[in-house]
């Protein structure tokens, strides 16, 4: 016969297991692409992220420059630590056929403990000089996409590269530009087969009456991005990458506070409200 005290302990243990399971469930993290803060200095962008409760920032070249001295980079790293912000990535970064120039990029990532470098090589021959650095440093590379007519605007081009390269070479899926190019973000995520390392949380509004009209940035969730299905998929997959808030809009970038606040609320509603 099970005594009441034992029954109570078993019930309590079950509750603990349930909550432990919930807390261990993987989910994406929110981040910020510092291009959104391109009108700010490095220090201002870091403080902006901290003030908005964002701990992961992907910095572009204006804010963290791989050609800077090691002393300068270490000063920036200390400033980040002081404000509780992590430089988890750098990009979209310039690359070339010069192995030494590319090495500076990997050395910078190593200094900051970055997990992924985002690139968009115009010359696909550069992959032959980049892949050895991926293997040497054990740091992931993620190819970023822009819109129609760019080198990686068609996901089939990206998939061809993935098929031939080290598994640490993957994708930074810019959801806004995938949408603007006429593709479904959820379907493209699925088709990349686990090689999506990073995402840019962006939305673009398309004109269904005239496809030739240039897509425009809008608040996340108000554009044509298939976010409902995309979030369903990444939560099912326990995808643990970073979704970095980003905008190409000059208007939003001039004062990004409202844009970022609304994007953060959208992200949290989809991740924690499920």
Short mmCIF file of the C-alpha atoms (twelve columns), coordinates in Angstrom:
data_MODEL
# 
_entry.id   MODEL 
# 
loop_
_atom_site.group_PDB 
_atom_site.id 
_atom_site.type_symbol 
_atom_site.label_atom_id 
_atom_site.label_alt_id 
_atom_site.label_comp_id 
_atom_site.label_asym_id 
_atom_site.label_seq_id 
_atom_site.Cartn_x 
_atom_site.Cartn_y 
_atom_site.Cartn_z 
_atom_site.pdbx_PDB_model_num 
ATOM 1   C CA . UNK A 1   0.000  0.000  0.000   1 
ATOM 2   C CA . UNK A 2   1.327  3.425  -0.940  1 
ATOM 3   C CA . UNK A 3   1.216  5.838  1.977   1 
ATOM 4   C CA . UNK A 4   -0.044 9.434  1.481   1 
ATOM 5   C CA . UNK A 5   3.431  10.826 2.105   1 
ATOM 6   C CA . UNK A 6   4.978  8.633  -0.591  1 
ATOM 7   C CA . UNK A 7   2.137  9.488  -2.960  1 
ATOM 8   C CA . UNK A 8   2.741  13.186 -2.320  1 
ATOM 9   C CA . UNK A 9   6.453  12.848 -2.984  1 
ATOM 10  C CA . UNK A 10  5.779  10.989 -6.239  1 
ATOM 11  C CA . UNK A 11  3.358  13.718 -7.335  1 
ATOM 12  C CA . UNK A 12  5.884  16.424 -6.485  1 
ATOM 13  C CA . UNK A 13  8.603  14.578 -8.395  1 
ATOM 14  C CA . UNK A 14  6.328  14.328 -11.435 1 
ATOM 15  C CA . UNK A 15  5.683  18.070 -11.329 1 
ATOM 16  C CA . UNK A 16  9.427  18.729 -11.136 1 
ATOM 17  C CA . UNK A 17  10.023 16.516 -14.165 1 
ATOM 18  C CA . UNK A 18  7.355  18.342 -16.148 1 
ATOM 19  C CA . UNK A 19  8.834  21.760 -15.421 1 
ATOM 20  C CA . UNK A 20  12.348 20.480 -16.042 1 
ATOM 21  C CA . UNK A 21  11.216 19.250 -19.448 1 
ATOM 22  C CA . UNK A 22  9.699  22.612 -20.237 1 
ATOM 23  C CA . UNK A 23  12.814 24.494 -19.206 1 
ATOM 24  C CA . UNK A 24  15.072 22.182 -21.226 1 
ATOM 25  C CA . UNK A 25  13.024 22.465 -24.408 1 
ATOM 26  C CA . UNK A 26  15.148 24.134 -27.052 1 
ATOM 27  C CA . UNK A 27  14.002 27.235 -28.844 1 
ATOM 28  C CA . UNK A 28  15.516 30.011 -30.958 1 
ATOM 29  C CA . UNK A 29  17.150 32.997 -29.316 1 
ATOM 30  C CA . UNK A 30  16.441 36.608 -30.141 1 
ATOM 31  C CA . UNK A 31  19.223 38.755 -31.493 1 
ATOM 32  C CA . UNK A 32  19.911 42.048 -33.222 1 
ATOM 33  C CA . UNK A 33  21.729 42.711 -36.495 1 
ATOM 34  C CA . UNK A 34  23.678 45.888 -35.874 1 
ATOM 35  C CA . UNK A 35  22.848 47.088 -39.405 1 
ATOM 36  C CA . UNK A 36  19.554 48.075 -37.768 1 
ATOM 37  C CA . UNK A 37  21.618 50.504 -35.664 1 
ATOM 38  C CA . UNK A 38  23.802 51.732 -38.520 1 
ATOM 39  C CA . UNK A 39  23.285 55.362 -37.533 1 
ATOM 40  C CA . UNK A 40  24.851 54.594 -34.132 1 
ATOM 41  C CA . UNK A 41  28.422 54.054 -32.971 1 
ATOM 42  C CA . UNK A 42  29.532 50.660 -31.655 1 
ATOM 43  C CA . UNK A 43  29.041 51.798 -28.071 1 
ATOM 44  C CA . UNK A 44  25.599 53.244 -28.793 1 
ATOM 45  C CA . UNK A 45  24.514 50.049 -30.549 1 
ATOM 46  C CA . UNK A 46  25.661 47.896 -27.621 1 
ATOM 47  C CA . UNK A 47  23.815 50.093 -25.119 1 
ATOM 48  C CA . UNK A 48  20.731 50.054 -27.351 1 
ATOM 49  C CA . UNK A 49  20.722 46.244 -27.380 1 
ATOM 50  C CA . UNK A 50  21.197 46.089 -23.619 1 
ATOM 51  C CA . UNK A 51  18.414 48.612 -23.011 1 
ATOM 52  C CA . UNK A 52  16.053 46.448 -25.086 1 
ATOM 53  C CA . UNK A 53  16.980 43.253 -23.295 1 
ATOM 54  C CA . UNK A 54  18.784 41.741 -26.294 1 
ATOM 55  C CA . UNK A 55  21.937 39.818 -25.429 1 
ATOM 56  C CA . UNK A 56  22.960 38.506 -28.861 1 
ATOM 57  C CA . UNK A 57  24.217 40.892 -31.514 1 
ATOM 58  C CA . UNK A 58  25.527 40.209 -34.986 1 
ATOM 59  C CA . UNK A 59  27.838 43.083 -35.846 1 
ATOM 60  C CA . UNK A 60  28.584 44.383 -39.291 1 
ATOM 61  C CA . UNK A 61  31.860 45.957 -40.334 1 
ATOM 62  C CA . UNK A 62  31.159 49.520 -39.191 1 
ATOM 63  C CA . UNK A 63  30.827 48.323 -35.606 1 
ATOM 64  C CA . UNK A 64  33.434 45.537 -35.509 1 
ATOM 65  C CA . UNK A 65  36.122 45.780 -38.165 1 
ATOM 66  C CA . UNK A 66  38.356 42.719 -38.671 1 
ATOM 67  C CA . UNK A 67  41.208 44.998 -39.763 1 
ATOM 68  C CA . UNK A 68  41.252 46.717 -36.359 1 
ATOM 69  C CA . UNK A 69  44.142 46.074 -33.999 1 
ATOM 70  C CA . UNK A 70  43.849 43.241 -31.518 1 
ATOM 71  C CA . UNK A 71  43.919 45.805 -28.715 1 
ATOM 72  C CA . UNK A 72  40.925 47.610 -30.202 1 
ATOM 73  C CA . UNK A 73  38.977 44.370 -30.578 1 
ATOM 74  C CA . UNK A 74  39.741 43.362 -26.991 1 
ATOM 75  C CA . UNK A 75  38.524 46.769 -25.783 1 
ATOM 76  C CA . UNK A 76  35.271 46.194 -27.638 1 
ATOM 77  C CA . UNK A 77  34.966 42.716 -26.156 1 
ATOM 78  C CA . UNK A 78  35.365 44.166 -22.667 1 
ATOM 79  C CA . UNK A 79  32.731 46.810 -23.396 1 
ATOM 80  C CA . UNK A 80  30.315 44.105 -24.499 1 
ATOM 81  C CA . UNK A 81  30.907 42.102 -21.314 1 
ATOM 82  C CA . UNK A 82  30.362 45.223 -19.229 1 
ATOM 83  C CA . UNK A 83  26.886 45.608 -20.747 1 
ATOM 84  C CA . UNK A 84  25.910 41.934 -20.765 1 
ATOM 85  C CA . UNK A 85  25.884 41.697 -24.561 1 
ATOM 86  C CA . UNK A 86  27.512 39.007 -26.706 1 
ATOM 87  C CA . UNK A 87  28.913 39.403 -30.207 1 
ATOM 88  C CA . UNK A 88  27.658 36.025 -31.354 1 
ATOM 89  C CA . UNK A 89  28.408 36.653 -35.031 1 
ATOM 90  C CA . UNK A 90  29.831 39.047 -37.585 1 
ATOM 91  C CA . UNK A 91  28.392 39.801 -40.994 1 
ATOM 92  C CA . UNK A 92  27.500 40.178 -43.676 1 
ATOM 93  C CA . UNK A 93  31.292 40.111 -44.017 1 
ATOM 94  C CA . UNK A 94  33.457 40.829 -47.012 1 
ATOM 95  C CA . UNK A 95  35.627 37.957 -48.273 1 
ATOM 96  C CA . UNK A 96  38.106 37.583 -51.124 1 
ATOM 97  C CA . UNK A 97  40.523 35.154 -52.759 1 
ATOM 98  C CA . UNK A 98  43.227 36.387 -50.356 1 
ATOM 99  C CA . UNK A 99  43.570 33.777 -47.574 1 
ATOM 100 C CA . UNK A 100 45.204 36.301 -45.231 1 
ATOM 101 C CA . UNK A 101 42.320 38.764 -45.551 1 
ATOM 102 C CA . UNK A 102 39.870 35.963 -44.808 1 
ATOM 103 C CA . UNK A 103 42.009 34.808 -41.885 1 
ATOM 104 C CA . UNK A 104 41.576 38.212 -40.220 1 
ATOM 105 C CA . UNK A 105 37.844 37.546 -40.229 1 
ATOM 106 C CA . UNK A 106 38.278 34.192 -38.509 1 
ATOM 107 C CA . UNK A 107 40.766 35.633 -36.021 1 
ATOM 108 C CA . UNK A 108 38.235 38.317 -35.115 1 
ATOM 109 C CA . UNK A 109 35.549 35.692 -34.615 1 
ATOM 110 C CA . UNK A 110 37.944 33.714 -32.415 1 
ATOM 111 C CA . UNK A 111 38.692 36.727 -30.205 1 
ATOM 112 C CA . UNK A 112 34.995 37.324 -29.521 1 
ATOM 113 C CA . UNK A 113 34.084 33.649 -29.265 1 
ATOM 114 C CA . UNK A 114 31.691 34.001 -32.187 1 
ATOM 115 C CA . UNK A 115 29.811 30.898 -33.261 1 
ATOM 116 C CA . UNK A 116 29.188 31.799 -36.880 1 
ATOM 117 C CA . UNK A 117 30.460 34.156 -39.571 1 
ATOM 118 C CA . UNK A 118 27.941 35.409 -42.127 1 
ATOM 119 C CA . UNK A 119 29.225 35.997 -45.653 1 
ATOM 120 C CA . UNK A 120 27.981 36.451 -49.220 1 
ATOM 121 C CA . UNK A 121 30.901 35.858 -51.618 1 
ATOM 122 C CA . UNK A 122 30.221 37.355 -55.030 1 
ATOM 123 C CA . UNK A 123 32.793 35.030 -56.555 1 
ATOM 124 C CA . UNK A 124 31.862 31.433 -55.754 1 
ATOM 125 C CA . UNK A 125 35.496 30.416 -56.290 1 
ATOM 126 C CA . UNK A 126 36.122 31.929 -52.844 1 
ATOM 127 C CA . UNK A 127 34.564 28.852 -51.208 1 
ATOM 128 C CA . UNK A 128 37.742 26.944 -52.059 1 
ATOM 129 C CA . UNK A 129 39.831 29.277 -49.885 1 
ATOM 130 C CA . UNK A 130 37.195 29.696 -47.172 1 
ATOM 131 C CA . UNK A 131 36.457 26.038 -46.497 1 
ATOM 132 C CA . UNK A 132 39.991 25.241 -45.191 1 
ATOM 133 C CA . UNK A 133 39.607 28.053 -42.636 1 
ATOM 134 C CA . UNK A 134 36.307 26.579 -41.461 1 
ATOM 135 C CA . UNK A 135 38.099 23.308 -40.788 1 
ATOM 136 C CA . UNK A 136 41.101 24.978 -39.151 1 
ATOM 137 C CA . UNK A 137 39.175 27.268 -36.793 1 
ATOM 138 C CA . UNK A 138 36.072 25.087 -36.351 1 
ATOM 139 C CA . UNK A 139 33.891 28.165 -36.795 1 
ATOM 140 C CA . UNK A 140 30.750 27.961 -38.904 1 
ATOM 141 C CA . UNK A 141 30.194 29.957 -42.081 1 
ATOM 142 C CA . UNK A 142 26.682 30.932 -43.114 1 
ATOM 143 C CA . UNK A 143 25.875 32.225 -46.582 1 
ATOM 144 C CA . UNK A 144 23.437 35.134 -46.609 1 
ATOM 145 C CA . UNK A 145 20.877 35.798 -49.320 1 
ATOM 146 C CA . UNK A 146 19.666 39.025 -50.819 1 
ATOM 147 C CA . UNK A 147 16.954 39.349 -53.419 1 
ATOM 148 C CA . UNK A 148 16.310 38.306 -56.988 1 
ATOM 149 C CA . UNK A 149 19.300 38.746 -59.254 1 
ATOM 150 C CA . UNK A 150 21.925 38.448 -56.498 1 
ATOM 151 C CA . UNK A 151 24.375 35.533 -56.337 1 
ATOM 152 C CA . UNK A 152 22.430 33.635 -53.675 1 
ATOM 153 C CA . UNK A 153 18.955 35.010 -54.352 1 
ATOM 154 C CA . UNK A 154 17.814 31.605 -55.578 1 
ATOM 155 C CA . UNK A 155 17.893 28.931 -52.820 1 
ATOM 156 C CA . UNK A 156 18.850 26.281 -55.366 1 
ATOM 157 C CA . UNK A 157 22.241 27.999 -55.740 1 
ATOM 158 C CA . UNK A 158 22.725 27.841 -51.980 1 
ATOM 159 C CA . UNK A 159 21.723 24.173 -51.821 1 
ATOM 160 C CA . UNK A 160 24.264 23.339 -54.514 1 
ATOM 161 C CA . UNK A 161 27.022 24.892 -52.383 1 
ATOM 162 C CA . UNK A 162 25.868 23.078 -49.244 1 
ATOM 163 C CA . UNK A 163 25.925 19.740 -51.033 1 
ATOM 164 C CA . UNK A 164 29.618 20.125 -51.905 1 
ATOM 165 C CA . UNK A 165 30.980 21.663 -48.716 1 
ATOM 166 C CA . UNK A 166 31.814 20.896 -45.087 1 
ATOM 167 C CA . UNK A 167 28.761 20.577 -42.834 1 
ATOM 168 C CA . UNK A 168 29.947 23.623 -40.898 1 
ATOM 169 C CA . UNK A 169 29.073 25.686 -43.976 1 
ATOM 170 C CA . UNK A 170 25.400 26.557 -43.868 1 
ATOM 171 C CA . UNK A 171 22.875 29.342 -44.247 1 
ATOM 172 C CA . UNK A 172 21.975 32.684 -42.749 1 
ATOM 173 C CA . UNK A 173 18.414 32.835 -44.022 1 
ATOM 174 C CA . UNK A 174 17.256 36.409 -44.467 1 
ATOM 175 C CA . UNK A 175 13.511 35.897 -44.174 1 
ATOM 176 C CA . UNK A 176 12.668 39.269 -45.679 1 
ATOM 177 C CA . UNK A 177 14.769 38.768 -48.788 1 
ATOM 178 C CA . UNK A 178 13.629 35.156 -49.230 1 
ATOM 179 C CA . UNK A 179 10.066 36.489 -49.226 1 
ATOM 180 C CA . UNK A 180 10.897 39.375 -51.555 1 
ATOM 181 C CA . UNK A 181 12.400 36.923 -54.048 1 
ATOM 182 C CA . UNK A 182 9.060  35.129 -54.231 1 
ATOM 183 C CA . UNK A 183 9.855  32.127 -52.039 1 
ATOM 184 C CA . UNK A 184 8.057  30.746 -48.993 1 
ATOM 185 C CA . UNK A 185 10.358 31.079 -45.973 1 
ATOM 186 C CA . UNK A 186 8.948  28.014 -44.212 1 
ATOM 187 C CA . UNK A 187 9.425  25.835 -47.288 1 
ATOM 188 C CA . UNK A 188 12.958 27.103 -47.880 1 
ATOM 189 C CA . UNK A 189 13.899 26.494 -44.244 1 
ATOM 190 C CA . UNK A 190 12.616 22.928 -44.567 1 
ATOM 191 C CA . UNK A 191 14.460 22.334 -47.832 1 
ATOM 192 C CA . UNK A 192 17.804 23.415 -46.380 1 
ATOM 193 C CA . UNK A 193 17.695 20.232 -44.309 1 
ATOM 194 C CA . UNK A 194 19.157 21.355 -41.005 1 
ATOM 195 C CA . UNK A 195 21.840 23.614 -42.474 1 
ATOM 196 C CA . UNK A 196 20.240 26.899 -41.360 1 
ATOM 197 C CA . UNK A 197 22.611 28.312 -38.731 1 
ATOM 198 C CA . UNK A 198 21.237 31.832 -38.417 1 
ATOM 199 C CA . UNK A 199 18.267 33.952 -39.503 1 
ATOM 200 C CA . UNK A 200 17.610 37.615 -40.103 1 
ATOM 201 C CA . UNK A 201 14.248 38.527 -38.611 1 
ATOM 202 C CA . UNK A 202 12.941 40.829 -41.310 1 
ATOM 203 C CA . UNK A 203 9.673  41.289 -43.189 1 
ATOM 204 C CA . UNK A 204 8.922  42.846 -46.546 1 
ATOM 205 C CA . UNK A 205 5.702  44.014 -48.117 1 
ATOM 206 C CA . UNK A 206 5.106  42.937 -51.719 1 
ATOM 207 C CA . UNK A 207 2.666  44.518 -54.172 1 
ATOM 208 C CA . UNK A 208 0.544  41.647 -55.570 1 
ATOM 209 C CA . UNK A 209 -0.752 43.898 -58.347 1 
ATOM 210 C CA . UNK A 210 2.691  44.725 -59.700 1 
ATOM 211 C CA . UNK A 211 5.602  42.346 -58.954 1 
ATOM 212 C CA . UNK A 212 8.011  44.864 -60.446 1 
ATOM 213 C CA . UNK A 213 7.416  47.245 -57.520 1 
ATOM 214 C CA . UNK A 214 10.355 47.103 -55.132 1 
ATOM 215 C CA . UNK A 215 9.451  45.287 -51.868 1 
ATOM 216 C CA . UNK A 216 9.534  47.552 -48.829 1 
ATOM 217 C CA . UNK A 217 10.456 46.814 -45.234 1 
ATOM 218 C CA . UNK A 218 7.674  46.775 -42.697 1 
ATOM 219 C CA . UNK A 219 7.204  45.778 -39.075 1 
ATOM 220 C CA . UNK A 220 7.795  42.069 -38.512 1 
ATOM 221 C CA . UNK A 221 4.546  40.195 -39.089 1 
ATOM 222 C CA . UNK A 222 2.886  42.851 -41.231 1 
ATOM 223 C CA . UNK A 223 4.561  41.820 -44.482 1 
ATOM 224 C CA . UNK A 224 4.320  38.752 -46.689 1 
ATOM 225 C CA . UNK A 225 6.673  36.487 -44.732 1 
ATOM 226 C CA . UNK A 226 5.138  33.112 -43.809 1 
ATOM 227 C CA . UNK A 227 6.047  33.473 -40.159 1 
ATOM 228 C CA . UNK A 228 3.326  31.319 -38.600 1 
ATOM 229 C CA . UNK A 229 4.420  28.177 -40.406 1 
ATOM 230 C CA . UNK A 230 8.108  29.024 -40.073 1 
ATOM 231 C CA . UNK A 231 7.858  29.326 -36.288 1 
ATOM 232 C CA . UNK A 232 5.882  26.077 -36.134 1 
ATOM 233 C CA . UNK A 233 8.703  24.322 -37.973 1 
ATOM 234 C CA . UNK A 234 11.610 25.705 -35.985 1 
ATOM 235 C CA . UNK A 235 9.878  24.959 -32.698 1 
ATOM 236 C CA . UNK A 236 9.149  21.398 -33.845 1 
ATOM 237 C CA . UNK A 237 12.810 21.043 -34.826 1 
ATOM 238 C CA . UNK A 238 14.031 22.519 -31.523 1 
ATOM 239 C CA . UNK A 239 16.080 24.907 -33.664 1 
ATOM 240 C CA . UNK A 240 18.492 26.757 -31.366 1 
ATOM 241 C CA . UNK A 241 19.928 29.437 -33.632 1 
ATOM 242 C CA . UNK A 242 19.563 33.190 -33.320 1 
ATOM 243 C CA . UNK A 243 16.913 35.226 -35.119 1 
ATOM 244 C CA . UNK A 244 18.493 38.650 -35.444 1 
ATOM 245 C CA . UNK A 245 16.154 41.616 -35.842 1 
ATOM 246 C CA . UNK A 246 17.108 43.582 -38.934 1 
ATOM 247 C CA . UNK A 247 15.719 46.256 -41.210 1 
ATOM 248 C CA . UNK A 248 16.835 47.792 -44.485 1 
ATOM 249 C CA . UNK A 249 14.495 50.741 -43.951 1 
ATOM 250 C CA . UNK A 250 16.243 54.083 -43.563 1 
ATOM 251 C CA . UNK A 251 13.230 55.365 -41.666 1 
ATOM 252 C CA . UNK A 252 13.328 52.562 -39.102 1 
ATOM 253 C CA . UNK A 253 17.123 52.780 -38.809 1 
ATOM 254 C CA . UNK A 254 16.975 56.513 -38.036 1 
ATOM 255 C CA . UNK A 255 15.167 55.658 -34.783 1 
ATOM 256 C CA . UNK A 256 14.884 51.861 -34.419 1 
ATOM 257 C CA . UNK A 257 13.381 51.769 -30.907 1 
ATOM 258 C CA . UNK A 258 9.759  51.155 -31.934 1 
ATOM 259 C CA . UNK A 259 10.731 48.738 -34.707 1 
ATOM 260 C CA . UNK A 260 12.856 46.622 -32.356 1 
ATOM 261 C CA . UNK A 261 10.314 46.735 -29.542 1 
ATOM 262 C CA . UNK A 262 7.559  45.477 -31.840 1 
ATOM 263 C CA . UNK A 263 9.830  42.842 -33.386 1 
ATOM 264 C CA . UNK A 264 10.789 41.570 -29.944 1 
ATOM 265 C CA . UNK A 265 7.115  41.314 -28.916 1 
ATOM 266 C CA . UNK A 266 6.334  39.442 -32.142 1 
ATOM 267 C CA . UNK A 267 9.169  36.986 -31.535 1 
ATOM 268 C CA . UNK A 268 8.209  36.343 -27.914 1 
ATOM 269 C CA . UNK A 269 4.544  35.822 -28.787 1 
ATOM 270 C CA . UNK A 270 5.474  33.155 -31.334 1 
ATOM 271 C CA . UNK A 271 8.146  31.412 -29.270 1 
ATOM 272 C CA . UNK A 272 6.776  31.566 -25.740 1 
ATOM 273 C CA . UNK A 273 3.094  31.955 -26.540 1 
ATOM 274 C CA . UNK A 274 2.860  28.589 -28.304 1 
# 
